[in-house]
Amino acid sequence: MSEELKPVQARIPESVDEELNALVESGMYASRSEVIREALRKLLAENRRESLRELAERAGVGEEEMLEELDDVRHG
C-alpha cells in the first residue's frame, strides 16, 4: 500500500530548476517530482540519523553500538 502523495508548492532559484530539468533529461529520474521526493527523503533520513547520533552521544553510547541495536530491533 503506497502513501497518498500531497501536492506542495515551493519557489526555487532558476539555477536549481535547471539542475532539476537536467537530472530528468539525463534519464536519472522520470520526473521533477521524483527528484524532489528523493532529495526530501535523503534530507529527512539524514536529520533522523543526526538526531539519533545526538541521543546516543547524550546517553554515552557509541555510534557503532547504536547501529547494532537498531539493526537488532529491525530484524527481531
C-alpha positions in Angstrom: 0.0 0.0 0.0 1.6 3.3 -1.0 1.2 6.5 0.9 -1.0 9.2 -0.6 1.0 12.0 -2.3 0.2 15.5 -1.3 1.0 18.4 -3.7 3.3 21.1 -2.3 4.5 24.3 -3.9 7.9 25.9 -3.5 9.8 28.7 -5.1 13.3 27.7 -6.2 16.2 29.6 -7.9 16.4 29.3 -11.6 19.7 27.5 -11.3 18.2 24.8 -9.2 15.3 24.5 -11.7 17.8 24.0 -14.5 19.6 21.2 -12.5 16.2 19.5 -11.8 15.5 19.5 -15.5 19.0 18.2 -16.4 18.5 15.3 -14.0 15.2 14.4 -15.7 16.6 14.9 -19.2 19.6 12.7 -18.3 17.2 9.8 -17.6 18.3 9.5 -14.0 14.8 10.4 -12.8 11.4 10.1 -14.5 10.1 13.5 -13.4 11.0 16.6 -11.4 8.7 15.4 -8.7 10.7 12.2 -8.4 13.9 14.2 -8.0 12.4 16.4 -5.3 10.9 13.4 -3.4 14.3 11.7 -3.4 16.0 14.8 -2.2 13.5 15.2 0.6 13.8 11.5 1.6 17.5 11.9 1.9 17.3 15.1 3.8 14.8 13.7 6.3 16.8 10.5 6.7 20.0 12.5 7.4 18.1 14.6 10.0 16.9 11.4 11.7 20.4 9.9 11.8 21.8 13.1 13.3 19.1 13.1 16.0 19.9 9.5 16.8 23.6 10.4 17.0 22.9 13.2 19.4 20.7 10.9 21.6 23.4 8.2 21.6 26.1 10.8 22.5 24.0 12.1 25.4 23.4 8.5 26.6 27.1 7.7 26.3 26.5 5.1 23.6 28.9 4.8 20.7 27.5 5.1 17.1 28.5 1.6 16.3 26.7 0.2 19.3 23.7 2.3 18.5 23.6 1.0 14.9 23.9 -2.6 16.1 21.0 -2.1 18.5 18.9 -0.5 15.7 19.7 -3.5 13.4 18.7 -5.9 16.2 15.3 -4.1 16.6 14.7 -4.1 12.8 15.4 -7.8 12.4 14.0 -9.1 15.6 
